[in-house]
Amino acid sequence: MVVPELDKACATDWRAASKPLDAQTGFEVTEDFERFNQKYDMFNRAVWDEDVRSDRSRKFFESYFTDLAQFRKVEGFQHRDYALRNAAWYIADFTSDLLETTQDRKEGFLDTYTMFREGASRKTEATAEENSADVKRAGKFLGADAIGICEYDERWVYTHNYSRQKLTDKAMDLPEDLTHVVVIVNEMHHQTIQTVPSALSGAATGQGYSRDIISVLSLTQYIRNLGYRAVASLNDTALSIPLAIQAGLGQYGRHGLLITPEFGPRVRIAKIFTDLPLIPDQPIDFGVTETCNHCRRCSDGCPVKAIPDDAPKFETHDGISHLKGVKKWTINARQCFTFWANQGTDCSICIRVCPYNKDFSKRFNRLLRWMLSNRWRRLALWLDVKLKYGERKTAGWWWRRAADG
């Protein structure tokens, strides 16, 4: 099989050097930075790369068609667990499959969404300040748990889209003159995540994505109804985490995930690229970097040791599946995905054990979050272990709890 080479001319961009905002987000970007080609995402490599593709990875993807899932007698991997997981994924899967065979668009995962009505021909006369407040208000009403705004940053946009139908690159179809990104996050169900690793816990992932889709499509249509262009995106088109950090929604964690003040790392992200005049939010700092410097819950808890236990660095594990020229904690994506494939569902152990993964509607948990932001950090981490936060619950516990309301 011949796979097209990465277009270096497109990958390296003189505009990709560090920007003033990086001092606030904590990004350290060098002149060696290269934008990412979606073809090298680990899920896409499982389709075309003989070094990653395997019988287990094929069965992993097939398991989302319930009759092809391999049910087991062990709790968390039984028929009802896969049935719920795949039901939670239904909206995400249905919308991504809708145009894949007819138009070569896997929307939400490889391509932006196109399922919109025409917007208004007249543009709103509101100010950028009014638009920003209205977009956040509308987004919350339409289902988003948290919303932030940042300026468009071409560094995080992929050099190419990818076609799984043809196993080739596709030209990036995102307009280059859009000015802002509206980033939304939706919470993943806390109790379900407590059963990781299990097929049941994958229902929290699917539910998070499905909620993202409803809110991002609705909010995109709202912006189009204001007379401006808006492009809805889920996992496709651009790296979501850097944009979410720039939009003031959270900070970067050792496990390579966004950590939010409201839900910790237990979120799924969607984004809207638009030319609607808006006011960017400021990045936030609530002590995550300092906490992750001390904490090793995720790296210690990872069964395949895919999460680094040392300081952030520029070096990567598997060069083609990681950003180059950015200093950060980088997980070994290949080891991580191999574990997913071997167990037959996605894994979120790093989310489950994270000290920020708590129900912050409870006062004591809010106290622990406050302690993580200051000199009481080490005590908060000790209490996290002592009080057995992050310990795995059984799927049976979840089903009984769900039945009791």
ChimeraX attribute file (.defattr): number of C-alpha atoms within 10 A of each C-alpha:
attribute: neighborCount
match mode: 1-to-1
recipient: residues
	/A:1	7
	/A:2	7
	/A:3	11
	/A:4	10
	/A:5	9
	/A:6	16
	/A:7	12
	/A:8	12
	/A:9	9
	/A:10	14
	/A:11	17
	/A:12	18
	/A:13	16
	/A:14	9
	/A:15	12
	/A:16	20
	/A:17	16
	/A:18	17
	/A:19	13
	/A:20	7
	/A:21	12
	/A:22	13
	/A:23	11
	/A:24	15
	/A:25	20
	/A:26	17
	/A:27	18
	/A:28	16
	/A:29	20
	/A:30	15
	/A:31	15
	/A:32	13
	/A:33	20
	/A:34	26
	/A:35	24
	/A:36	26
	/A:37	26
	/A:38	26
	/A:39	30
	/A:40	18
	/A:41	16
	/A:42	20
	/A:43	18
	/A:44	18
	/A:45	20
	/A:46	21
	/A:47	16
	/A:48	18
	/A:49	16
	/A:50	10
	/A:51	9
	/A:52	17
	/A:53	18
	/A:54	15
	/A:55	9
	/A:56	16
	/A:57	22
	/A:58	14
	/A:59	18
	/A:60	21
	/A:61	16
	/A:62	15
	/A:63	19
	/A:64	20
	/A:65	14
	/A:66	16
	/A:67	12
	/A:68	12
	/A:69	21
	/A:70	15
	/A:71	18
	/A:72	10
	/A:73	8
	/A:74	9
	/A:75	16
	/A:76	24
	/A:77	23
	/A:78	18
	/A:79	18
	/A:80	14
	/A:81	22
	/A:82	28
	/A:83	19
	/A:84	20
	/A:85	23
	/A:86	24
	/A:87	17
	/A:88	22
	/A:89	21
	/A:90	17
	/A:91	18
	/A:92	24
	/A:93	21
	/A:94	13
	/A:95	18
	/A:96	19
	/A:97	17
	/A:98	14
	/A:99	14
	/A:100	17
	/A:101	11
	/A:102	8
	/A:103	9
	/A:104	18
	/A:105	23
	/A:106	24
	/A:107	25
	/A:108	23
	/A:109	20
	/A:110	26
	/A:111	25
	/A:112	25
	/A:113	22
	/A:114	14
	/A:115	11
	/A:116	13
	/A:117	9
	/A:118	10
	/A:119	18
	/A:120	16
	/A:121	11
	/A:122	10
	/A:123	14
	/A:124	14
	/A:125	10
	/A:126	12
	/A:127	12
	/A:128	14
	/A:129	12
	/A:130	13
	/A:131	19
	/A:132	21
	/A:133	13
	/A:134	14
	/A:135	21
	/A:136	19
	/A:137	13
	/A:138	17
	/A:139	22
	/A:140	16
	/A:141	13
	/A:142	17
	/A:143	19
	/A:144	25
	/A:145	18
	/A:146	19
	/A:147	23
	/A:148	26
	/A:149	28
	/A:150	23
	/A:151	19
	/A:152	21
	/A:153	18
	/A:154	14
	/A:155	23
	/A:156	19
	/A:157	21
	/A:158	23
	/A:159	27
	/A:160	24
	/A:161	24
	/A:162	28
	/A:163	20
	/A:164	18
	/A:165	12
	/A:166	9
	/A:167	17
	/A:168	17
	/A:169	20
	/A:170	17
	/A:171	12
	/A:172	18
	/A:173	11
	/A:174	16
	/A:175	12
	/A:176	10
	/A:177	10
	/A:178	17
	/A:179	16
	/A:180	22
	/A:181	27
	/A:182	30
	/A:183	28
	/A:184	30
	/A:185	28
	/A:186	24
	/A:187	24
	/A:188	23
	/A:189	17
	/A:190	17
	/A:191	19
	/A:192	23
	/A:193	28
	/A:194	27
	/A:195	26
	/A:196	28
	/A:197	23
	/A:198	28
	/A:199	29
	/A:200	32
	/A:201	31
	/A:202	28
	/A:203	26
	/A:204	28
	/A:205	24
	/A:206	23
	/A:207	25
	/A:208	23
	/A:209	29
	/A:210	22
	/A:211	25
	/A:212	27
	/A:213	26
	/A:214	15
	/A:215	24
	/A:216	29
	/A:217	23
	/A:218	19
	/A:219	27
	/A:220	27
	/A:221	23
	/A:222	19
	/A:223	25
	/A:224	22
	/A:225	19
	/A:226	20
	/A:227	19
	/A:228	20
	/A:229	19
	/A:230	26
	/A:231	23
	/A:232	28
	/A:233	28
	/A:234	28
	/A:235	18
	/A:236	23
	/A:237	27
	/A:238	27
	/A:239	18
	/A:240	21
	/A:241	22
	/A:242	19
	/A:243	26
	/A:244	29
	/A:245	28
	/A:246	29
	/A:247	25
	/A:248	22
	/A:249	26
	/A:250	27
	/A:251	27
	/A:252	23
	/A:253	24
	/A:254	29
	/A:255	24
	/A:256	17
	/A:257	22
	/A:258	24
	/A:259	27
	/A:260	26
	/A:261	19
	/A:262	21
	/A:263	23
	/A:264	24
	/A:265	28
	/A:266	27
	/A:267	25
	/A:268	25
	/A:269	26
	/A:270	28
	/A:271	33
	/A:272	23
	/A:273	24
	/A:274	24
	/A:275	19
	/A:276	25
	/A:277	16
	/A:278	22
	/A:279	18
	/A:280	20
	/A:281	17
	/A:282	17
	/A:283	22
	/A:284	18
	/A:285	18
	/A:286	17
	/A:287	16
	/A:288	24
	/A:289	16
	/A:290	15
	/A:291	21
	/A:292	21
	/A:293	14
	/A:294	13
	/A:295	20
	/A:296	20
	/A:297	23
	/A:298	25
	/A:299	22
	/A:300	16
	/A:301	17
	/A:302	19
	/A:303	14
	/A:304	13
	/A:305	15
	/A:306	22
	/A:307	24
	/A:308	20
	/A:309	19
	/A:310	12
	/A:311	11
	/A:312	14
	/A:313	14
	/A:314	15
	/A:315	16
	/A:316	19
	/A:317	14
	/A:318	14
	/A:319	10
	/A:320	16
	/A:321	19
	/A:322	22
	/A:323	20
	/A:324	19
	/A:325	21
	/A:326	22
	/A:327	18
	/A:328	21
	/A:329	23
	/A:330	24
	/A:331	21
	/A:332	18
	/A:333	18
	/A:334	20
	/A:335	18
	/A:336	19
	/A:337	19
	/A:338	19
	/A:339	20
	/A:340	18
	/A:341	22
	/A:342	14
	/A:343	16
	/A:344	25
	/A:345	27
	/A:346	22
	/A:347	23
	/A:348	23
	/A:349	24
	/A:350	24
	/A:351	25
	/A:352	28
	/A:353	27
	/A:354	27
	/A:355	27
	/A:356	28
	/A:357	25
	/A:358	23
	/A:359	15
	/A:360	17
	/A:361	10
	/A:362	9
	/A:363	10
	/A:364	11
	/A:365	17
	/A:366	17
	/A:367	12
	/A:368	21
	/A:369	24
	/A:370	17
	/A:371	17
	/A:372	23
	/A:373	17
	/A:374	14
	/A:375	10
	/A:376	12
	/A:377	20
	/A:378	15
	/A:379	12
	/A:380	21
	/A:381	20
	/A:382	12
	/A:383	14
	/A:384	19
	/A:385	14
	/A:386	9
	/A:387	9
	/A:388	11
	/A:389	17
	/A:390	23
	/A:391	14
	/A:392	15
	/A:393	15
	/A:394	17
	/A:395	25
	/A:396	13
	/A:397	15
	/A:398	19
	/A:399	16
	/A:400	10
	/A:401	11
	/A:402	11
	/A:403	8
	/A:404	7
	/A:405	6
